[in-house]
Amino acid sequence: MAKNSKKTTLKSISKLSGEEFEKLKSIANDFTILQAKFGEVRIHRINLNNQLKKIDETEVELETLFQQLQDVERDTMNSLTEKYGNVELDLKTGEIKAKS
């Protein structure tokens, strides 16, 4: 038994129906929109990665400055301890008091 085929041959039609053509155009347009959105997302990712690199560099610089400041503080405290002994220092007034 032969199957009844609904396939239209090229000889019997020379153009897609309006509905078929519009659907294909819509699909192609949707792909174009998606490709553009993928591009936008990629550009955002690149920009974010650049910002993260800058943040990382700044963080490393700040850590270095923090360590340097700690060194200065330690050296200053050692110098003051050597000069005044083991005393209490009031950072608001600059007064030196003997430790109780």
Secondary structure, 3 states (H helix, E strand, C coil): CCCCCCCCCHHHCCCCCHHHHHHHHHHHHHHHHHHHHHHHHHHHHHHHHHHHHHHHHHHHHHHHHHHHHHHHHHHHHHHHHHHHCCEEECCCCCCEEECC
